[in-house]
Amino acid sequence: MRVTVGTATATTPDTDDVAANRRPPPKRRQIPWSWRKATPYLLLIPAVVLELLIHIVPMAIGVWISFIRLTQEYIQHWSSAPTAGFDNYRIALKFSGPVGKSLLHSFEVTCSYTVLVVAFSWGIGLVAAWVLQRPFLGRGPVRTLFLIPYALPIFAGVIIWNFMLQRDSGVVNQLLVNDLHLLNHKPFWLIGNNAFFSTAVVAIWRQWPFAFLMIMAGMQSIPNDVYEASAIDGAGSWSQFFRITLPMLRPVNTVLLLMLFLWTFNDFNTPFVLYSMSVPPSTDLMSIHIYTNSFQVWNFGYGSAMSVLMLLFLLLVTAIYLPIANRRSRHVVL
Amino acid sequence: MRTPHIRPSQVVMGLAVAATLAITACSSSKKDSSSGGGTGGGGSLSGQTITYWASNQAPTVAQDAQVLQPELDKFKEQTGVTVKLQVIDWAHLQNKILAATTSGQGPDVLNIGNTWAPSLQATGAFMPFDASAFAAIGGKDQFVASSLATGGVPGQDPTSVPLYGLAYGLYYNKAMFQAKGLQPPASWQDVVSDAKALTDPSKNVYGMALEGGSYTENVHFAFIFGQQNGGDLFDGDKPTFTSPGVVAGIKQYIDLMASDKVVNPSNAQYSKGPEAVTDFAKGTAAMVMSQNNADVSIQQSGMKAGDYGVVAIPAPNPVPAGGKDIGTFPAGINLSIFKNSKHIAADEAFVKFMTSAAEQQTLGKAFTTLPINTAATATWTTDTAEAQVFKDALATKSAPLPLTKNEAAMETAVGQAITPLIAKAATGSNVSDDDIKSAMEDAQAKMPAS
């Protein structure tokens, strides 16, 4: 029943078109406007206005700023700032110069950070969801417990890590050095090269519950019959996992991995809360890099140029990833 | 049922309606805000409310509010103007000011680090203090001249007036120096040798404490030691961060941790405020270089006035070629009024109140700052010798930070370039001249082209 309704409405415009074309033109002009016709568009207006105001306009302004020389003299009246042409982009992309070199370094750091964080968040989430799929006593409370890092306000969660990772007073060094005697000297976790791994661990801690939640929801939509049928055919747990669960989760994973990738690549909160104003070079993620090179030295045009470059990169990745991932998932389902 | 059919004219109409809605929404909100606050202007100030952003002067933001609130209540009694107070910590103050400048939605009156004055002046967001504005706040002559000179670039009406005067000094623990038979340092060589004699990592005691993760502290020392080594950060508006004197100055500073090893490596993480000063007050560091408002934190952490002495931060002896015997700059906090404040008269009354001799004495005592009003007597310390050291340092061993519009950007760029170098020293690596030079090259490249 529903299917026919759907096709009927879908085809109506065509038949309507034909009908409308047969009518003589003057007749159409007699009723140029009616509330009934306008209602859907009037209802859409708030959404369109908000979309423009929240997404499109700021984005366009950002792109525009990247083509002007916006410094402190002009931030009160942006429109009078001199145009810069492609200068901001030229500086950012000149990888032999110090500015381009540091941007490239930041890009490399961000890529490794993203790979690490996405892989572990997804992996841990998958394993946890798989383990918690079978009913056992206390499964509900454990699921809730797993979601806590995701439910905590970002600042509260990350600042606790900041306390834990302090060199002298943090519990991490207390545990590793004083209690377990695994290390002789207290290492720094928040400066130098260790900072990269500290940040990644905190980000994974914050993000894996989301992967867990999504995968758990995906697993619940896999019908039990499939598992039962495969069990009759002699499939064990491993074989069920690799031949049923993973393939049937593909649509969920496609979206999940893309979301994790975009969030992690854009991650600003974790390093900013963890390090405040002095983010170590080993953790110089793109969003932080743009912030320190733009806001903090009052060079907004250049910061916008880098933001636009980052946006283009993310668009490119998404544009390549989605068709490939979708094609594969179609193959599997069919 | 026929589905509605869109025609282009309808789309246009829809968009027009949308635009109208958006515009009316904007304009009505604007009208609201101006009618809500539009009672300012002539006549009585009573009943007006202004917003004041204060910087963090006391050991904690909460203590700042405790000190300021009674004074704001007093101001309300005198004028009927209510002051809404927000205390903002140093890590975020500049950003918040910048955001307020960009959006035009800021406080009415605010504190700024006085070294940012020329940069913020260039934004045009602050009200210039012309002759009539100065008359309204009690006259130009009431201010200490060297402090007033920090209000903006020379030759223009300043966009800020001094509020608290501060200077750097070298604090030393008298008992620890006596125990080793040491005299207060008279040269930089003395500082290093004394610090080495007082350092004992096995007891977790070090000769010197630094706020190594704080970009503002780091850039201040880059300036002071750069001056001692004959290095200037700017040539006019052009940054010269890589000049040999600047590099040598930064090396002199970082070497305290790197090659001299007289600083606890953990100090590389200190960035949240008086951590280094607390170490000093608790006796785990024998010396600390700080501005004179450190007295509050030192005494709150248990050290009494008289337990510690202060000397001006000494230069190497002999002073390096081209260098100057500089130990501080006219540091401090200035007050600015937002140009688009709707209560300029109330703002000026508030600035007059805060810079008055009476308030300067009250606030100077609470925050241990030097008065900027010539009629006020210094109340910040009972130790006359200490007061004299800071007074002399400001008079004879002080040079102003560059008064250029790019000063604030320089502070962030240079300060943040030094922080990783200190981190490098803390993790045991040596920091060479080349490391410093390349970090300064990067910092210079970040500077906006002028």
Interface residues (C-beta under 8 A of the other chain):
Chain A: T9 T12 P13 D16 D17 A20 P32 W33 R36 K37 A38 T39 P40 Y41 L42 L44 I45 V48 V49 L52 L53 R69 T71 Q72 E73 I75 Q76 G97 P98 V99 S102 Q166 R167 D168 F188 L190 I191 G192 S276 M277 S278 P280 P281 T292 N293 F295 Q296 V297 W298 N299 Y302
Chain B: R2 T3 P4 H5 I6 S9 Q10 V11 M13 G14 L15 V17 A18 L21 A22 A91 Q94 N95 L98 T101 T102 G104 S119 L120 A122 T123 G124 A125 G213 S214 Y215 P265 S266 A268 Q269 S271 K272 K405 A408 A409 T412 A413 Q416 T419 P420 A423 K424 A426 T427 E441 D442 A445 K446 M447 P448 A449
